[in-house]
């Protein structure tokens, strides 16, 4: 019996998946049109690229200096077999590329989407990205001289781990396909484009870092920010001090859209907006002390937006209650909420709302107000069923006519047994460290060396933490949630 003939078909079947994997590179960098054309020949079974796809006409050395520039990439059609990119999608410095046609079947990008300095006169939209609905880390579009609209890209949905950065695109008038993004882990920067409004940020409710809207010469309307409640919730973004900055927008007249804003970890900046005269939308937050500080100036003269004191006095006169204090305390079983008003005007009731993520809120209690009074009144509510992890609270104050406003947001942390049952393993470790816990929130993991120097800091630990850059030795692993340390453990790394 010829065993070779019997085994050969079995081996071919067994090796087929490996052959297909081998035909998809770990990452792909395209420097010239010939690389695009040869892709489908070299990797005919590569549909899900596991790493980065970098498309650029410019080759740089380690110091960023240009070493070669071919400027001949004109057509991405041969990339149409790709359906997903596990790493980043970066398209930069391709002056002859008229569109992104060829990427039509890509549905997701596992890291960053980066579009920069592609200045063909026909590159006016994001046509070619119609299937793209998910980006994991960040969306960056900069220095696209002829880009007029994000139309042609699918609607992005969900949360970004990091930032949105849309800057220096002098013809860009629409970012509407961003309208499904609900939160960012770090910053949002909208600067020096040609946007008449912020259509595309409609679903954005929380920004982990700072929010900058600056130098938008055509901006008339920011009402699309109506879902926004919190700026600067991420303590790991910019040191935890993150501002909301709306400045140097010459046509902006009002802040309608910011009525639901309750919390800014840094300062509220409103400066150099010469037509801005209506700032009523931020009054609830200003009076409640929801911002770390105020910097208001050089807006429309003789209006409440002109300078700090003008805004503060105007807001104090507008609001139906003067909230002196809103605070919480916990014994790790219940959370007690206390608040006090100095005055009340037509105050019908308070609805106490709770959230586990700062975005989705539910009512947990109701307390009757005191109508109209110039006397101080104290209120109290006990949450007898707090969630493990962080609990956010806010007050919804309702007038007799049904009008309402929100207080600033406060929070309290409830520890589970053993600080959320945090497990750090294996220990000793060699290549990968894993973190498991029973909390619903993302935690911050930091690894320090024996001298206390930070080596690794990450919130991305679902698939383990790579220790390839950590040498043999003894280290300290610290697990935090915001400012609370949940677990500190020695780690032995062996190689």
Secondary structure, DSSP 8 states (H G I E B T S, - for coil): --HHHHHHHHHHHHHHHHHHHHTS-SSEEE-SHHHHHHHHHHTTT--EESS-EEEESEEE-TTS-EEEE-------GGGTT--EESS-EEEES-TT----TT-TT--EESSEEEEE----TT--S-TT-TT--EESSEEEEE--TT--B-TTS---EEEESS-EEEE--TT--B-GGGTEEEEESS-EEEESS--SB-TT-TT--EESS-EEEE--TT--B-GGGTT--EE---TTSGGG---EEEE--TT--B-TT-TT--EEEEEEEEES-TT--B-GGGHHHHHHT-EEEEEEESSSTTSTTSBHHHHHHHHHHH-SEEEEEEEEEE-SS-EEEEEEEEEEEEEEEEEEEEESSSSS-EEEEEEEEEEEESS-EEEEEEESS--SEEEEEEEEEEETTS-EEE---EEEEE--THHHH-EEE-SSBSSEEEEE-S-SS--EEEEE-TTS-EEEEES--TT-EE-TT--SEEEEEEEEETTEEEEEEEEEE--
